[in-house]
Amino acid sequence: MKKALILFFAVVTLLIFGVQCTFLEKNFGKKVEEEAYILDLPGIKTRGYIRAAVDNNSTGYYIYRGRRMGYEYELLRDLAKRLKVQLHLVLVSDINDAFDYLEDGKVDIIAMNLVKNEERQNRAEFTLPLGKMNTVLVGRKSSGKVESWSDLEGDTIVVRQGSIYKSQLCAVKDSMKVQFTVLESPDHEETLIDKIVQDEIKWTIADQNIAQANGTYYDGLDISWNVEKAGEVSWVVRNNSPQLLSTVNTWMEDKQKRFIPDLYAKYFLNSKNSYFRSNSPFSSLAGNRISNFDEIIQSGAEQLGWDWRLLASLVYKESRFDTTATSYAGATGLLQLMPVTLERFGVSNPHDPIESLSGGVRYLRYLDKFWMERVPETNERVKYILASYNIGHGHVEDAWRLAMKYGRNTQSWEDVSEFLELKTDPKYYKDPVVKSGFAKGHLAVNYVKDILSIFDSYKALVEP
């Protein structure tokens, strides 16, 4: 009987504490994780990067000859510089999804031309206006010039899902007593414009800047009919990010006089440049090439076991795909190899792209072998290789030794990079475990971040 009572109380105790523990894990623990994830400006700075939702289109964000371009991209890059953080871009095609991402903490800001309405204001805080924009009807000139809304009687207008266009058209239908059908599509405005050119649909709606950019290389488009007068457009941040909102607004005020108008002219008022950027085979908008050297980069990447877009990111960072590039230190060619490295890895003509790539790949294979046993995990090892390529593996190995001495994880680039940055401090570069002495390690750490950021862009915009 006594044993039975002891067993009974033991089971009850286990159940009580088990339930309490589970309850805490599911509620308190989860809450802490969510609160830590949704950040205002101080948290963003601590994390080291800001995440922005953007469109992949001919004005917002794309790759042209290996270079990241776009009106919103260049604005965000300047904002990130002001905040002293890295920029992480998240491509979002559905505007409603972008708001979901914002609320869930997957992005910190939506960098799209957004018009205020009640629903959006309930979900997010609008920044100061970036400017004014009007929406236009887009169709083929062959469909006839629209001179009044009654000309659209019985027609169907296909608009981007989640945009302001549907509500604008519904207001027109109600006020003008005209009957036309409005269909929503998950396609972007530019895709819908393509469908108009291909005679798959008759009408769509687009922001005037997007319509104008497309009108520069589609001669048969008619974009003359305004749907609504010019209204203010803004970006948005989360409701609980007042410090970020204030800083973005201050940045916008500072940039309104020159920087923002100059960028607007670059992307929307220069039709010739817009045409070439949007139709080049080296543009992610029209083709799938990064450079003239994609094939030899792909061959080299196969030897390394890398995604070819990662090697292309390294080449872009080193030389911008310029075979004649020469640095102040004497590094030359596509992969900017120093004279001693050229000789060691058998490159006689560094300006020959095949020789330069081959020599660079041999050097990268050497670095891969050097770090293989120390850092077995491939994705982490790549960061050690890139840093070694930039600053020399001796300095990176010093940081690795320091990480080991101070009990940190030597297989984690995050841990080791901290000590690489500390190699400007005599306390660390004069440590007995350090063999290569002083180094501006922070430059190599930023170098790795830059390449991986370019790689993320290439992965998002260029097919494998």
N, C-alpha and C positions, 0 to 999 in steps of 0.2 A: 504493500500500500504506500509506504513511504517512497519507494523508488518510483512508483507511478505518479505521485504528486510532484516529485522533483522533475520528472520528465515532462509533466504537464506544464509546470511553470517555465521550464526551459524553452518549450515550444512557443508558449505565449510571449515570452520575452523576445525570442528571436523574431516572431512575427511583427511585434510592435516596433522594435528597432529597425527591422528590415523595411517595414512600410514607411517609417519616418525617413530612413535613409533614401529610399527610392523617391519619396515625395520631395526631399530637398534637392536631389539630383535633377529631377524633372522640372522643378519650378525655380528654386533659388539659383541653382547652378546655371540653368539655361538663361535666366534673366540677366545674370552678370555677363554671360558671353555676348548676348545681344546688345547690352548697353555699351560694352567695350568695342563692339563692331561698328556702331553708328556714331561717327565722329564729327565734332566741330573742328575748327581750325587748329587748336593746340594738338588734338589727337592726330590730325592729318600730318602736321609737321613732325610729330614724334614718329609716326609710321614712315615718313620720308617720301611719300608720293600722294598725289591727288588723282582720283579716278573720275574720268569724264565720259559721259555718253555722247557719241557723235554719230553722224550719218556718213556713209561711204558714198560720196557722189562727186560730181565735177566741181563743186564749190567748197564742200566741207572738209573732206579728208581722203587722200589717195596717195599712191606712189607714182612718181614720174622720174624715169631714169635713176631708179634706186633711192631717190630723195623723197622724204615725206613732205607732202604739200597740202594746201587747202586753207581756206579763209578761217574756219573755226580752229583748225590745227595750229595755225600760226598765232592766233589770238591766245589759245590755251598754252602754247609753249611760252609765250611772253608772261602770261599769268603765273605759270609754274615757276618761272625765273623770279618773279616778284615774291612769291611765297617761299622761295628757296627749297623747293621739293622737286622730285621727279614727276614726270607726266605719264600716266597710264591711261590709254584710250580704250574704251569699250564700244564696239560697233553695235548699234541697236537700230533695227529697221522699223520697228513698230513703236510709235510714240507712246502708246499706253504702256508698253513694256518698259520704256525708259523711265516713266514715272514709278512703275513697280520697283525697278532696280534702285531708284533713288530712295524710296521709302524703306526698302529692305537693306540699305547700306551697301549695295553692290557698286554704286557710283556715288560720288559726292556732289556732282553738278551735271546738269543737262545742257550741253552747248549746242542748242538748235534755235532756230528763229521761231520763238513761241509767242503767240498772241494770248493776252489775258482773257480768260473767261472764268465764270464762277466755279466750275468744277476743278479747273487747274489751280485756282487760287486757294481752294480748300485743301489741296494736296501738297502744295509747295509754295515757297517764297520766290517772288520774281525779283530779279536784279533790276538795276536801272536799265532803261532801253538802250540797245546797241544802235538803234536807228529806226527808221520807218520803212515799212514794206507794204506793198499792195499785192493782192492776188489777182491773177488773170486767167481767163479762159484760154485753153490751148486746143487748137484744132488745125486741120489742113486748110490751106487757102482754097483748095479745090472744093471744099465743102460750102463755100460761100461766105462772104463777109457778114459778121453778126453786127447788126445795127440796133437791135432791141432784144429784150429777153423773149419776146414773142417769137423770134426767129428760131428758138430752141424748143418750141412746142412739140411734144411727142418724142423728143430725143432722149438719149441716155447719156449721162455724164458720170464717168468713173473717177472716183477720188481715192486718195490714200487713206487707209483706215487709221483712225485715231487723230487725224488732222482736224483743223478748224473748218475745213472746206465744206463738210457736209452741213454743219449748222448755218454757214453763210448762205448756202444754196437753198436750204429749207426756209430761211428768212425771206429770200427773194421770191420763192414760190408763194409764200403766204401773202406778202405785200403786193406782188405784181399779178397775182391770180393767174399764173401761167403753169401749165402742167408739163413737167419733164421728170424723168426718173433719175434718182441719185443712187449709184451703187458704190459700195466701199470695197477696196481691194487691198490686200497686204503689200502690193507692189509699191516701190518708191515712186515719187513724181517722175524721175527721169526714166524709169522703166515704163511708166504709163505713156510718157511722151514718145518713147521708142515704138510703143504699140500703135500710137496714132500714125507715126511715119509709115509703119508696116501695114496700115489700114485694118488693124485688128479691132480698134475702138475708134469712136468718132471724136469724143470730147474728154478733156480732163481739166483739172485746175492745178495751178502751181504758183508758188511765190514768184514774183516778177523777176528776181535775180536769177533763179534757176531757169525760168522760161527764156530769158534773154541769153543766158549762156548757151542753151541748147539751140536757140534760134541762130546763133552764129555759124553753125555747121549743118543745120537742117533748113535749107532755103524755103521749103514749102510750108513752113509753119506760120500760122496766124496767131499772134499773141496780143492783139490790139484791144480786145474787149476786157475792161476791168470788172472784176466781180465785186470788189469792195475798195473803197478809197484807202489810201495809205494809212496804216495803223502801226503803232509801236510794237516792236518785237524785242524780246528779252531772253535771257537764260534763266534757269531756276536752280535753287538749292533746297535742301530739306528745311522743313519748318523749325527744326531744332538746331539750326546752324547759324545763329545770329552773327557770330564773329566772322565766319567765312563770308556771309552775305555783305557785311560791312566792308571787309577788305576787298572783295570783288568790286563793289560799287566805287570805292576809292580808286582802285586801279582803272576802272572804266572812265571815271572822270578825268584822270590823268592822261588817258590815251585818246580821248575824243577829238582833240584838236588836230592831231596829225597822224598818229600811228593807225588808228582804225580807218580813217578816210583813205589813207594810202593803200592799206590792204584791200579795202573795198574796190578801189580803182584797179588794183593788180588782178583781182579775180573776176570782177564783173564788168569792167569798162574796157578791157583790152581784149577784144574779140579774137584777134589773131592768135594770141598766146593761149587763150581758152580753147580754141579749136585744136591746136597742136597737142596741148596737154591731154585733151579728152580723146583724141583719135590716134595717138601714137601707139605702136605695138609695145613701147616701153612704158605705157601707162597702165595701171591696174584697172582703169576704167574701160579700156578698149582691148588690151592684150594681156599677156601673162609673162612678159619678159621684164627683167630687172636691168640688164645691161647687154652690151655686145658680147660679153664673155660668159654668158650663162652656161653654155655647153661645157667649157673647160672647168668652170666652177663646179658644175654637177659631177664631172669626172673626178675632180679632186676630192669632193665631199664623199664620194663612194669609197675612196681609199681610206678616208678618215672614219667612215661610219657615221657621218654627220648628216643632218638635214641640209640640203644644198643652200637653203635660204640663210642658214646660220653662217656658212662660209661667205656667202654674198654680203652679209652684214659686216663681217670682218673686213672684206675687201673695200666696201663702201667707206667704212670708218677710216681705213688706212689711206686710201688714194682717191676716193670718189670715182673709181673705175678709170682713172687717168694713168695710162702706161708710162707717161713721161714725168710723173710727179716725183719730185725730189725734196726731201725735208732739209731743214737747216742743219741737221746732224749728219746728213749724207745718206739717209735711207732712200732707196729708189724703187720704182716699179709699182705694180698693182698692190703687192703686199708689203711694200716699204721695208725691204730687207737691208740691214746694214752690211757694209763691205765684208766684214769678217764672217757674217752669216752666209752671204752670197758665195764666198769661197768654200766654206765648210760644206754647204749643201749643193755644190756643183752648178751654180748659176753663172754663166759667163756673160750673158746679155740681159741685165735686169729689166730692160725696157721691152723685151719680148714677152708678151703676155703668157705664153705657154711655159716659157722657162721660169718666169717669176712665180706663176701659180704652182708649178711643180716643185720649185725650191721651197716655197712657203709651206706647201703641204708636207714636204719631208721634214721641215722644222717642226711643224705642228705634231706630226707623228712621233718625233723625238720627245717633245714635251708630254704627249699623251703617255708614252712609255715611262717617262720619268715619274709621273704622278700616279700611275696605275695602281701600285700596291698601297700607296698612302691614302688614296681616295678612290675606292673601288666603284662607287656609284657614279654612273656616267654623267648625269645632269650636273652633279656637283663638280665633278672633275673638269668639265668644260670651263667652269669659271676660273679654276686654278690655271688652266692652260692659257686662257685669254689674258689673264693678269701677267703670266710669265712671258707671253709674247710681247707684251707692252713694256714691262719693266725688267725682265730677266728672271729666270726661275730661281736664282740665288736669293734675291730679295724676298720672293714669295716663300721660299723654303725657310728663310729666317723667321717670317711671320708664323709659319707652321710650327717651328721649334718653340717660339714664344708661347703660342697657344698651348702646346704640350706642357711647357714649364708651369704655366698658370692654371693648369687643370681644365682647360677648355676643350671643346670637341674639335679635334684636328681634321675631321672629315666634313666639317661644316664650314662653307665659305663665309657665312655670316660671322662666325667666331674668328676665323683666321684673318678675314679682311680688317677686323678691328685692330689687330696687331700690325698689319701692313700699314694702316694709316698712322700708327704710333711710331713709325720708323723715322719721324722727324724729331722725336723726343730723345735727348741723350740718355735718359733712364733706360730706354729700350734699345736704341741702336748701338749703345756701348755695352749692352749685356753680353756676358761671355758666350752665350749660345748663338749670338748673332755673328755671322761670318762675313757678310757683305756690307755692313756699315749703314750709313745714312741713306735714306731714300725718300722721295716725295710719294709715299705710298698711296696717298689719297687720290692722286691722279690716276693710278692704275685701277683703283677701286671704282672711280667714276667711269673709266674706260670700259670696264666690264659692264657696268650698268647701261652705258650708252649702247653698246653692241647688242645686249639682250633686249633693250627697248626697240632698237631697229628690227631685230629678229621677230619680236612680237608683232610689229607692224607688217613685216613681210609675210608672216604666217597668216595674218588676218586678211591680207589683200591679194596675195599671190599664191596660186595653186602649187602644191608640191611638185 
